[in-house]
Amino acid sequence: MRNLIDITDLTTDELQGIMDVACDIIAHPDDYSERCRGKILATLFFEPSTRTRLSFEAAMCDLGGKVIGFSDAGNSSTVKGESLADTARVIGSYVSIIAMRHPKDGAAYHASRYAGVPLINAGDGGHCHPTHTLADMLTIYRAKGGFDKLTVGFCGDLKYGRTVHSLLAALARYGGVKVVLISPEQLKLPDYIKTGLMAEAGMPYKEVDSLENAIPDLDVLYMTRIQRERFLNDTAYADLEDKYMLTAAKMALAKDDCIVLHPLPRVTEIDVDVDPDPRAKYFEQVSNGKVMRMALILFLLSHLNDDAPDPSFEDRGLFCGNHRCVANEERSIVPLFKKTRDGKLVCAYCEAEVK
């Protein structure tokens, strides 16, 4: 049985296969309208979501399946003290597949160990959001025809943005992708990503603080929200808000075929005057997200007899230092650790390095 916890759970060949199916769904939607008849998807959303939850539900309905679940943790038995493992066990006995969002890093991996059915990570804290990455990848693929020799700029909150982290993990496996990291000092991409997956892949990158200076060289611009709550006062935030806002005037500096992506929801980081620009692909991303989730559901349900890979995690009698990690949330969770290729010891759940 296969799960999707992190985008790297899929090989590049599998990712290509899922994109090919998604493109066929777009071309021939009626051919897929009964593919999941008799199947049930559970959407377990322990934190608010609009696009992701409804996208999963629409995907399963378009495949002819049914949906059950909740969109508020307050409506689940966790308010009575039920553990996440027990919730996964119970729901897994009712359904064919689960999509779960949770505020704790590593929660999806933990739940997948007990669910008994394929589990899709619909976002776990600030850790990963792999199905959003599927939407991102299909949008780039359809616009650019591939991923080689692309210069991709990420602008805004690169420190806490899980969609940024997941997309970087996916793109790092394609040779020739260059990255430009555009952010204020306090929201830079974490060092563990730069010295980890990007360094291991030999992915070239540069860090800058000016969107105007970077945009002329980009093939893809991935915008994210500058989060007001990350700043000590409103004045510091206001000074940066306009600096990292994409406007039609700034788009005039970009290549004619540079596309703009955004995980949504947006606040002020993309002015509405950019919306009519054919290079603005963020609403197309939404449509691509639904068909990629359709293709992913079909993929996982077709691999129920696959042997689960041995993760080689160990109980070392340690504790994860990440206070947002699910391993620090429930007493029943045994902290597990693994070694990376470069010999670092990281948490099996949230991948935080043990110092």
LINVENMO-V78056 format. One line per field, one symbol per residue. phi: phi as a letter, one per 30 degrees, with the letter a starting at -180 (. if undefined). psi: psi as a letter, one per 40 degrees, with the letter a starting at -180 (. if undefined). A space follows every 50 residues. Layout:
phi = ???
psi = ???
This chain:
phi = .cbbcbeddcdddddddddddddddddbeddcdbdceicbcccccdbdac ddddddddddddciccbbkbcbedccdddcjdddddeddddddcbcabcb cbdceidddedddbdibebcdcjbhcdbbddddedddddddddcilbdhc ccccbkdcdcdddddddddddddcdjdcbcccadedbdeedddddcdddd diddbbcbbcdeddddcccbcccbdddeddcdaddddddceddccdbddd ddddddcdcccadhdccbdbddddedddddcdddedddddddddddeddd ddbdcddddddhdbccicbddddddddccbdddddbbbcdecidcbdddc idddd
psi = iiigdideehiddddddddddddddddgddeeeedfheihhhhgheiiic ddddddddddddeeaihiaiehdeeiedeeehidddddddddedidihhh hiehheddddddeedeihhhhfhgbecigddddddddddddddeeaeifi hhhhhbgedehddddddddddeehiehihhhhiidefihiddddebdddd efhiiihiehddddddeidhhhiihhhdeeididdddddddddfhhiddd deeiidehihiheiiiceehieeddeheeheddddddddddddddddddd eefdeihhihefiihefiiheheeideedhdehhhiiihideeihihdde ehhh.
